[in-house]
Amino acid sequence: QFVHFFLPQNASVDSQSSCGKDNTSHPILVLDFGAGHSLSLNFSESADKYQVEELVFHYNLSDAALFPNSTGGMKTVSHKSVIQAHMGTKYRCINSKHIDMKNVNVTFSNVTLEAYLTNGTLSVN
């Protein structure tokens, strides 16, 4: 059965996130939502670029609100990502960018992100 849902507005940043903390070489941003679901973006840098090195989605099939008629259980899928940008620039996705993972498709749309910020603010580029 196919289920389609949006990341809810009340998704929260998990305490295991290291984005924005000093001296983090491989920052991670973990967004928690619903009954035990999370979306993680693992960042890395190389030369003059940063990238979402891996995208990880943990989902709880026991959440009847999102997965009615499910047999339950926790699942995890991951994908080496192709989201990248030059250091000192923000990544902006207006149109849909689809990432196919095993049994899960993630779509980014109307998203702006930047890793390894200078002075804690998004770049103008």
Residue pairs with C-beta under 8 A, 6 or more apart in sequence:
1 69
1 70
3 66
3 67
5 66
7 31
7 33
7 39
8 33
8 34
10 33
11 31
11 32
11 33
11 39
12 31
12 32
12 33
13 19
13 29
13 30
13 31
13 32
14 30
14 31
14 32
14 38
16 28
16 30
17 27
17 28
17 29
17 30
18 24
18 26
18 27
18 28
19 27
19 28
19 29
19 43
19 115
20 27
20 117
20 120
21 27
26 42
26 43
26 44
26 53
27 42
27 43
27 115
27 116
28 40
28 41
28 42
28 43
29 40
29 41
29 43
30 38
30 39
30 40
31 38
31 39
31 40
32 38
33 39
34 60
34 63
34 65
34 66
35 60
35 62
35 63
35 65
35 66
36 58
36 59
36 60
36 62
36 63
36 74
37 57
37 58
37 59
37 60
37 63
37 66
38 56
38 57
38 58
39 55
39 56
39 57
39 106
40 54
40 55
40 56
40 57
40 58
41 52
41 55
41 81
41 113
42 52
42 53
42 54
42 55
42 56
43 50
43 51
43 52
43 53
43 115
43 116
44 50
44 51
44 53
45 51
45 87
45 115
45 116
48 86
48 87
49 84
49 85
49 86
49 87
50 84
50 85
50 87
50 114
50 115
50 116
51 81
51 82
51 83
51 84
51 85
52 81
52 83
52 84
53 80
53 81
54 78
54 79
54 80
54 81
55 78
55 79
55 81
55 83
55 99
55 101
55 106
56 76
56 77
56 78
57 76
57 77
57 78
57 101
57 104
57 106
58 74
58 75
58 76
59 66
59 67
59 74
59 75
59 76
59 104
60 67
60 73
60 74
60 75
61 67
61 70
61 71
61 72
61 73
61 74
61 75
62 70
62 72
62 73
62 74
64 70
75 103
77 101
77 102
77 103
77 104
78 101
79 99
79 100
79 101
79 106
81 99
82 99
83 91
83 93
83 97
83 108
83 113
84 91
85 91
85 114
86 125
87 116
88 118
88 123
88 125
89 114
89 123
89 125
90 112
90 113
90 114
90 122
90 123
90 125
91 111
91 112
91 113
91 114
92 111
92 112
93 108
93 109
93 110
93 111
93 112
94 109
94 110
95 109
96 107
96 108
96 109
97 107
97 108
97 109
98 105
98 106
98 107
99 105
99 106
99 107
99 108
112 122
114 122
114 123
117 123
